[in-house]
Amino acid sequence: MSDRFDVVIVGGAAMGASAAWHLACDLGFAGSVLVLEKDPSYARAATALSASSIRRQFSTAINVRVSGYGVALLRDAPARLGIDAAFREGGYLFLATEAGRAALAANHALQTEEGADVVWLDPPALAARFPWLALAGIAAGTWGRSGEGWFDGFGVMQAMRRASRAAGVTWRTAEVAAIETASGCASGVRLADGTRIATGTVIVTAGTAAPGLLRPFVDLPVRRRKRLIFFIRAPAALPGCPLLIDPTGVYLRPEGEGFICGTAPPPEQDPDVAEDDFDVTPDFFEERVWPVLAARIPSLQRLRVERAWAGHYDLNTADHNALVGPVPGVRGLLAACGFSGHGIQQAPAIGRGLAELAAFGRYVAIDLSPLALARLAEGRLVLERNVV
């Protein structure tokens, strides 16, 4: 087995698989590519544990554009990936109180300017389209009529993985202990077993492990935070149910014959967590989720929780946006992390961008420079208000 590759990708979940697939299959990159993934079961990867949804309702133009690329790929998945991505364009529905109405309007203006199919709904229109909603305290809503919804994120990742392997990308089960450099350039990686692999380009897409690998070169404000997802059933149907975002931050969307739901804990109860902490927090659903759902959707007062699980966000505490691109001061070292819960939906575009940087040294399809790691030191924060 070769101990040198032109490109080494550290982390083989959605982001790494996307970068590998775009390099080998979309761009026809002629060099050798190695993907290193420490757990090919993906049992605790965010890709496997996420709600696998995609939206264009962001408050920043770059995120709207990134999701637009992802939507196009999901729609064309049968031709490009050879699978049905199970993309259900049910839309997101963001609700706002009077206090949040102006921000919702500003976001809506930005989204439509970027070409997103997002509809403004006043309370009468909300009541007509979603009669099962209780609208007390709601001043307006925005709904993604098309180009938003949920999909089989794990299946998309596996399809990219299979296609990249068929195109010649090498996949290896291994844990990277360190990134090596020489004369200010990436020179290789050292594995946990001591093996060294030489390369001229390292792409770090290791999720919550990325900040640790990059710490010798840059200190990133990215923290490991736990998020819970609950699968529920209820006797009443919710016709036309979208992915609902309540003003409190509680969300709900259809999943098979039931629904999945959850919310972020308040900041003062959202500590960094250990790598192996996947415990479901006791009473979280009863205290944080159920009261909101029961008030907003009265027919869910008789819901039943059937299962729950935890996953980890790589939360960018600076501005809640991804950190993507060259690592300052190290030529040939690229990274993508800090997705703050947006990783699965942004993987298509971010993987494409990383592949372009590795192959051409520049962005082609989408200019991802607003998300550059260098923006932190330069004070160019990209503040995202629509964090779910």
N, C-alpha and C positions, 0 to 999 in steps of 0.2 A: 504494500500500500504506500502510495506516495507520501513523503513527509514535507512536500511543498505544493501549495496551491496559489493560484493568482488571487483568489478572493476566499476569505474564511468568514463565514457567518456564525456568530455566537448566539444561539437560541433559535430553535426550529419550530416555534408555534406559529401563529397567524402572521406575525410581522416578518419573521425569518423565512417562512415558506413563501410569502409574497415576494420578498426580495429575490430569493433563489429562482422562483418561477419567472418573474419578470426578466431577470438576467438571461436565463437559458432559453426560455420559450418565447417571450415577447420581444426581446431585443436581439436575440440570436448571438449572445456574447460567446466568443470563441475560446475564451480562457477557461481554466479549470476552477471549479467552485466546490468548496466543502462546507457543509452545514453541520455544526456540532450541537447536539441536544442531549441534555443530561437525563431526561426522562421521556422516552418515546411513548409512554402510556398517556402522557399529558394529564394525569389524574388531578394535578393541582394547578394546571396552567389556566390563566385567565381565559384563554380561548375556549376551553372546555366548560368553564364554570359561568361564563357570562350570559347575559340575556340576549345576546346576538341580535341587536337591533341597529337600525341605521336611520339617521335623520339629517335634514338640511336646515332645521330650525336652530341655528346657532346665532350668536351675537357678533361674530367676527367673520369677515369675508373669506379668509383663508379656510376656515372650517367648512363653510358652505360649499366651497369649490372642491375641497378634498372629498366630501361626501358625494358630490355630484359624480366624480370619477368612480367611486365605489358603486353607486347605483347603476351606472352604465355597465359595469363589469358584471354585477349580479344579474341584470336583465339578459346579458349576452352569455351567461355561464354555460348553457348547453353547447354553444359553438366554440367558445374559447377555453372552457375547462372540462367539457364533456360530461357535465352533471346538471341536474336541476337544483339550483341553490335554494329551492323552496322559499323564494322571496315573496312575501305577502305584503302588498302595498296598502296596509290598513291605515297608514299615517300616524303621526304623533298629534295629540291634542294638548296644547299648553293652555291652561286656564290662568287668569289673572284677576286679582281683586282690583278695586279702584286705585289702590296705592301702587300696583304694578302695571297698570294699564299703559302708561306712557312708555315704559321700557318695552312692553310687549309690542306696541306700535312701532317703536324705533327698530326693534329686531325684525319685525315683519317687513318694514320698508327695505331694510338691507337684504333680506332673503329674496324678496321678489325682484329687487334690482339685479341680484345675481342669477336670476332665472329659475328660482325654486317655485314650485307650484303649491303655494301656501295660501290658504283662504282665511280672511278675517271674519269672525263670527261674533255678532253681538248676542246678548242673552236670548232674545226671541229666536234667532237662527240656531243657537245652541240647543234650545229646547225642542225645536222642530227636528233637528238631525239626530240628537241624542236624548230622546224623551225619558230615559232611565236616569239621567243626571239630576241631582238636586243642585240648584244654582244659587242658593243663598250666599250672598257676599261676592258673587262672581260678576265682574264688569265686562269681560270680553274673553275670547279665546282665539287661538290660531290653530288651524288643522292642515296637515299636509295631505292634500287631495291625491297626490301621486308622488312617487320618488321617495317615500319614507315607509318604514315598516320593520318587519323582522324576517330572519332568514336562518339557514342552517350554516352557522359560522364554522362549526367543527368540520362539516362536510366540505366546505369551500377550502379550508386549510388543508385537509387531506388530499383534495383534488390537486391543489398546487404542489403538494409534496410529491404525489405520484408522477405528475407531469414533469416536474423538474428532474426527478430521478431518471425517468425515461429519456430525458434530453441530455443526460450525462453528469448531472450534479451528484456528488458523493454525499451521502448522509451517514453520520457516525454517532454512536451513543458515547458521549464523553462529557465530562465537566471541565470547563475552563477555569483555571486558577488565577491566571494573570495574562495580561496583554504585554507583549515585549516590544521595545522600540530600539532604534539605533540611529544616531545623528538626527533626532527630531522626526523620524519616520516610523510608522508601524513596520515591524519586522517579523512578527509571528505571535503565536499564543503558546502558553505553557499549560498543559492539562494537569488535572489533580494527581494523576499517576506519575507525573514528571516528564511525560513525553512532550517534545517541542515540535511544533508545526510551523514552518516558515511560510511567509506570505508578504505581499506588498500592500494588501488592502484587508483591513479587518472591519466588519460591520457588526456592531453590538446591538442585538435585538433580544435582550435577555430579560425583559420585563422588570420585575422588582429587583432582580439581581444586577441589573445594569449599573446603577449608581456605584455599587461596590467595586465592580470591575474598572470603572472609569475614574475612581477616586484618585489614583496616582496622577491623573492628568487634569481633572476638573472636579470641583465639588458641586454637585447638583442638589437643588432643594427638592429632591424626590423621595417620598416616604412610602412605606408599605402600610396600607390601611385596609381594614377588613370591611367587606360589604356582604349583606345577607340577602338571599332570594328565597321567596316562599311560593310554593305551588298550592293553589287553593281550588276548591270546587264550590259551586253554589247551585241551588235548585233553579234559580231564575236565569234566563238567557239575557244577554246584553247585545241586541242586534246592532251590527255595524260598529262594534267596539274597537276603537283605535288603541294606540299606546297612550294612555292618559297620564298627564303630568299635573297633579294638583298643585295649587300655590304653596302648599306646605312642603313640596318635594316628594311626597308619596307618589309612586307610579304603579300602573297596572296595565297588563296587556294580555290578550288571548294566548293560550298555549294548549293546543289540542282540545280536549273537552273541558278544560279549566282555564285558569289564569295564573300568571306569575306576577309577583308584586314585591315591593320593598321600598326602602328610602335610606338616605344617609343619616347617621346619627348626628346630633348637634356637635359643633366643633369642640366643645369642652368635654365631650364623651367620645372622641374619635382619636385614640392614641395610636402611635406606631405599634405594630404587632410583630410577633416573632414569626419566623419563616414557616414554622409548623403549626401555627395557630389557625385552625380551620373550624373551631368550635362555634356552634350557633349560640348566640347570646341569649340567655334565658329571659323570657318575658318581653323580648324586643317587639315581637309581632303584636302582642296584646297591648303594649303601651304606646307604640309609635305608629303602627300601620293600621290595625283594625279600626280604631276609633275614626280615623280619617276616611277610610273606605266606607264604613257603615254610614257616615254622615253624608258623603258625596254621592254614594250609590246605595240607596235604602234597600234594594233587593239583595245586597251582599251582607245584610245583618245576620243571615243564616249561613254564612260561608263555613267551610271546613278546611283546615290546613292539613294537607296530606303529606307533604315533605318540605324540608328546608335545607339549604346548604350555604356555605360561606366561600367567598373567593377574595382575592387580593387585588386592590388597585395600586398602580404605581402613581401616586398622587403628586403632581407638581404643585407644591405649596406656594410658588411664586405667582403664577397666573392661570393655573388649571389648564394649560395647553401643552401639547406635545413638544418635546425637544428633539429636533431632527436635523441631521446633517453632519458636517465635519466637526470633529472635536478640536477646539482651538489649540494651536501649538503643536499638533501631531499630524503630519501629512500621512494620508492613507488610512486614518482612523475615522470611521463614521459610526453614528449611533442614532438610535430612536428609542425614547423612553418618556416617562412622565405623562402618559396619555390620560390619566385621571378618569378612567372609565370609558374612553372613546376608542380604545385600541382596535377592537374587532371590526368596527365600522370604518376605521381609517386605514386599516392594513392594506387594502388594495392600492390606494394612492401613495401611501408612505413607502410601501415596498417598491413601487415603480420609481419613486424619487430616489431611493437609496441605490437601486439598480442603475439608474442613469448616472448618478455621481460616480459609481464604481466603474462604469463602462466608458463614460464620456467626460467625466469631471465637471458636469454642469446639469442643471435641470432642463427638461425639454417639455414634458406633458403639462406639468403644473409647477409653478415657481413656489417652492416650499421655503424659500429664504426667510419669510416672516417667522418661521418656527425655529430658526437657527439657535443652536446652543449659545452662540456668542451674544445673543440678545440680552441675556441675564447680566453679564458684565457691562454691557453697553447701556443698560437701563431702558431697553426697548421692549417692555413687557407687552404681551398681547392678552389683554384681560378678557376672559370668557365669562359672560354672565349666565348663560344657559347651561349650568352644570347639573347633571342628573345622576 
